[in-house]
């Protein structure tokens, strides 16, 4: 699994600016939950088209998200102790 440095900052920037896929898909200015529904629907369509198990993809992404958040929490804890 490739690591993504500064993923939390990247996520913050996306949420703050809304400068992500939803801009190119005409979703700029839409509420985040609505934009995510459209994007996730497209992902499901892509999975079906490419023969990728959405459930396996979601499980892998959930594990990656959990690992990133855990690493971030550990980093914040280490900074607080230092």
C-alpha positions in Angstrom: 0.0 0.0 0.0 1.6 3.3 -1.0 1.9 5.9 1.7 0.4 9.3 1.2 2.3 11.9 3.1 0.2 14.9 4.4 -3.1 13.2 3.6 -4.9 15.1 6.3 -3.7 18.4 5.0 -4.6 17.3 1.5 -8.1 16.4 2.7 -8.4 19.7 4.5 -7.4 21.6 1.4 -10.0 19.7 -0.7 -12.7 20.4 1.8 -11.8 24.0 2.2 -11.5 24.8 -1.5 -13.8 22.3 -3.0 -11.1 22.0 -5.7 -11.4 18.4 -6.5 -13.2 16.1 -8.9 -16.5 17.6 -8.1 -15.4 20.9 -9.8 -14.7 19.1 -13.0 -18.0 17.2 -12.8 -20.1 20.3 -12.3 -20.4 19.7 -8.6 -18.7 22.9 -7.4 -20.6 24.6 -4.6 -22.7 21.6 -3.9 -22.8 20.3 -0.3 -20.0 17.9 0.4 -22.4 15.0 1.1 -24.1 15.5 -2.2 -20.9 15.7 -4.2 -19.6 12.6 -2.5 -22.8 10.7 -3.4 -22.2 11.5 -7.0 -18.5 10.6 -6.9 -19.2 7.3 -5.1 -21.9 6.4 -7.5 -19.4 7.0 -10.3 -16.9 4.8 -8.5 -19.4 2.0 -8.2 -20.1 2.3 -11.9 -16.4 2.1 -12.6 -15.9 -0.9 -10.4 -18.7 -2.8 -12.1 -17.4 -1.8 -15.6 -13.9 -2.9 -14.7 -14.9 -6.1 -12.8 -13.5 -4.7 -9.5 -15.3 -5.7 -6.3 -16.6 -2.5 -4.7 -16.8 -4.3 -1.3 -13.2 -5.3 -1.4 -12.2 -1.9 -2.6 -14.2 -0.3 0.2 -12.6 -2.6 2.8 -9.1 -1.9 1.6 -9.8 1.9 1.7 -11.3 1.7 5.1 -8.2 -0.1 6.4 -6.0 2.5 4.7 -8.0 5.3 6.3 -7.9 3.8 9.7 -4.1 3.3 9.4 -3.6 6.9 8.3 -5.7 8.3 11.1 -3.9 6.1 13.7 -0.5 7.3 12.4 -1.8 10.9 12.6 -3.0 10.4 16.1 0.4 8.9 17.1 2.2 11.8 15.5 0.0 14.3 17.4 0.6 12.5 20.6 4.4 12.5 20.1 4.3 16.2 19.3 2.3 16.8 22.5 4.7 14.9 24.6 7.8 16.6 23.1 
